Amino acid sequence: MPFEVTILGSSSATPTVDRHPSAQLLNIRDTHVLIDCGEATQNQMLHYRISHSRIAAIFISHLHGDHYLGLNGLLATINFQGRDKPLDIFAPAPLENMILDHFKYSGTHLKFPLRFHPTQNENREKIWDSDKFEVYSIPLIHRIPTTGFVFKEKVGLRHINVEACQNLDVPYAHYPELQEGRDYIDENGTVHLNSALTLPPSEVKSYAYVSDTRYFEELAKEIENVNMLYHEATFLNELKDRADETLHTTALDAGRMAGLAQVKKLLIGHYSARYRDLTPLLEEAKTLFENSHLAIEGSRYSVD
């Protein structure tokens, strides 16, 4: 099963003809979550054939419009199409009443449970714990309360060493126990160590989403060694003063952060509308972190 992200929106505050405000669909081993939901997110999902009925949760980094203004429309569509299973939303606390007021004054009754989980930006916090993975919010520094998110797999089951098990005629019924780490005891009472019959579980993978923020070195410890980092890169470094003024990051800053945190792969996005050609942003990030890539809408990037 894949662990991959599809880019739905890569622009900053102002959309362009071919770039939309922030939104991503993260597929974690067949669990689908939406990260940010700028305007036109549901249109982008239709365009790229992504089913909103499969979304298990939505994560909103902060309450600037380019990161959440598509949410009410998406929820309305989900409601119209008859969803009845719960939907979890992780977002700054004020968003709950903003959503409820919208549906109150539009006379809309949600037919599915909307479970709201307020986030805080003071310190790292585990906000979701599922069977397969866990999600942490991490504090960022922006003009309003803002968080990033780290999605980290849990250690999985061990893999069956098929050849070793077949040589001992281990019944298939014992395979689940072996995967959980138990030894095998044959009909004669002989104990066969688990390590001889199984292989280690797959390497745990992780993905970090760093939304709007100024550059600050302390962030590196929160995203250290992730397999893939998405980091905003609104400006080229020649506009560093503008980035500092608006509490945003340059492509050079993003490359520096990726190196400092020793991540495996860097995606940059949240591009200013002033840049029609994104190549200079990529080239700038690569000067400090070679394995850098542009977040291009409609493209999928494997965390594996």
N, C-alpha and C positions, 0 to 999 in steps of 0.2 A: 504494500500500500504506500502511496506517495506521501512525502512531506514537502509541500511546495507552496509557493505564493504566486497568485495572479494579480498583476497590477491593473486596477480599474481607474485610478486617477493619480496623476503625478505632478499636477500644477500646484502652485502656491495660491495665494488669495484670489488672483484673477485668472479665470480659465482662458484658454486660447482656442483657436479653431480646432486643433487636434489634441489638446490636453485638457483634462478635467480636474476638479479639486480632489483632494486626497481620499483614496479608498483602496483597500486591498482585500482579497479573499484568500485566507490561509486554509489549506487542506492539511490537517495533521492526522495522517493515517486514517483517512475517511471520516474525520470529524471536521465540519466546515465552520469557520468563524469569519466574521467580517471585522476588519480593523479600519476605523473611521468610515464616515459615510457622507462625503461631500455631495453637492448638487449633482444630479444626473447619475448617481450610483446605480439606481435600478435600471436605467437605460443602458448603462455599460454592461450590467449583468445580462440583460437580454441580448445585447450585441454579441457578447462572448459566450452565450449559451450556458450561463451559470444559473442553477436553480436556487431561488431564494427559499424554497420550501425546505432545503437541506441545512439552512443556517441554524446552528445550535446556539450561538451567542454572538453579540455585537460588542465591540470594545471601542469607546470614544476617548480620544486622548485629551481633548480640551474643547472649550465652547467658543472657539472662533468659527464663523460660519462655514468656512471652506472645509471643515472637518466633521460637521454634523447636519448641515441643512438639508441633506437628502434623506434624513432618517424618517421624518413624519410621512413623507410620501411612500417610502418603502414599507413602513409598517401598515399604512392604509391598504396598499396593494396586497400585502400578505393577509390582511384581514378579509379583504374582498374575496380572496381565493380560498377561504375556508380553513385556514390553519386552526388546529385545536390544541396542538402540543405547546408547552411553555417555551418562551423565548427569554433568555437572560441578556440583560444589558448592563455592562460595566462602564460607568461614566461619572463625571463630576456630579455631585449631589443636586445642583439646581436643575439639571436636565430632566429629572423625573417630573417635576411640576410643569415644566415647559411642554413636555409631551402630553401629560394628562390634560392640561388646559387647552391645548390644541384640539384634542379629540372631544373635550367637553363642549367647547364653543362651536365645533363643527357638527355636533349631534351624532358623533360616531361612537358606537359601542364595540369595544374590542371583544372578539369571540374567543380569544386565546389568552392564557395567563401571561402577563408581562412582568417578569421578575427583575426588579431594579436593584443593582448593587453599587452604592456610592463609592467612589475612589477618593483617595487623599494623596497629596503630593509632598508630604513631609518626609517620608521614608519608604524604603522598599517594603512591599507587603504581598503575601500570597493571596490572590483573589479568587482563584479557581483551582480545584483539585479534582481531576477526573481519574478514571481508571488508567488511562494511557499517558496523560501529561498533566503538568501543572503550569499555571500562569501567574506571573508576578507583575505588579505595577512598580515602576521605578520613577523617582522624582526627576523632573526636568526643570530648566530655568527659562521661563518665557514671561510674557506680559500678564498672563492670567494663569491660574493653577493648571498645570499640564503634567501628564505622565506619559512615559513610554511603557512598553510591555515586553516581557520576556516569556517566550513559550518554550518549555523544556520537557522533553519526553521523560517518562519514568523508565527505570531499568526493566526490560522485558523478560519474557520467559527464556530459558535456555533452549538451544536447538538440539534436536535429536541427532546423534551420530548413527545414521541408519545402518551403515555397514557393521559397526560394533554391536548394535542391538540385534541385527539379523544373525550374526555369528553365534549369539547366545540364545537365539530363539525367544527374545523378550516379547511377550504378548503385547499387541497394540494397546490393550486396555491399560497398560502401565505407562504408556508414553506421557499422558498428562502429569502423572506424578513425577516422572523424570524431568519434565520441563520445569516443574516447580522446585527442583533441586534435591529431591529425595533419592536415596539409594534404592537399588533393586535387589530384592531377596527372592532367589529362585525356589523351586519346589523342594530342593534338597536342603534349604536353609542357608545356602551360601550367599553372602552379602557381596554385591558388585557395586563398587563406588560410582556415584553419579558422574564424577569427573571422567570416568572411563567410557561412559555411555552417552554423554552429551557434549556439546560445544558451548562456549560462552555466549551469552545473549548479544544481540546486535549493539553496536556503539550508540549511546544516547546522543541524540541530536537536539539542537536548540536554535531558535530564531529570535532576534531582538528587533523591535520596532521603535526607533527613536524619532519622535515627531518634533514639532517646533521647539527649538532650544538654542540658547547661546552655547558656545564651546566652554566646557569646564572639565578639567582633567579627572575630577572625582567620579565622573560618569563611567570611566573605564572599568572600574572594579565591579560595577553592576552588570556589565555586558561581557565580561572577560571570557575569552575562548569560545564564544558562540560560533556555531557553524556558519551562520549568515546574519549579517547586520544590515538593516535598512536604516539609513541616516539621512536626515534632511540636508540638502545642499542648495540653498536658495540662491546664493550669489557666487560669482567668481571672487577670488581674493582681492582683486583690484577694488572691490566695493566692500572691503572689510569694515570700514567705518559705518557704512549703512547696515551691515549685518549686526554689528555691535549695538547700534542705535535701536534696531527693531528686535533685538534678542533672537537673531537667527544665526545660521551657520553658513560658512563658505564651503565649496567643494574641497579646498585644501584642508580646512578644519576636519571635514568628514574623513579624509584620508589619514590625517594625523590621528584621529580617534581610533580608527580601525587598527592602525599599527600599535597604538598604545594598549589597546584592549586585546591584542593578539587574536583577532577574529580570523576565520578562514576565508570569508568572502564578504565583499561590501557592495551593497546596492545604494545608489544615491538617487534622490528624487526631491519633490516639492520645489520644482524649478520656478524661478521668477519668469513672468510672462515676457520680460524683455529679451529672453534668449530664445530665438527661433532655432538656432543650431546648438545642440547640446554637446557637441564634440569637445569644445574647450573646457566644459565642466568635467567631463570624464578624464580628459588629459591632465587636468590639474589634480584631480584626486589620485591618479595613477603615479604622479611624481612622488607621493609618499606611501602609496599602497597599491601595488601592481595589480592585485586581483580585485579590481574595482569594475563595476558594471552600471550602466544606466538603467533605471527603472522605466521601461517602455510599456505603455498601456497595451493590454492584450497579451503581453508576454508572460510566460510562466518560468519561475526560477526555482530550481530544486535545492532544498536545504541539504539533501543527501549529497 
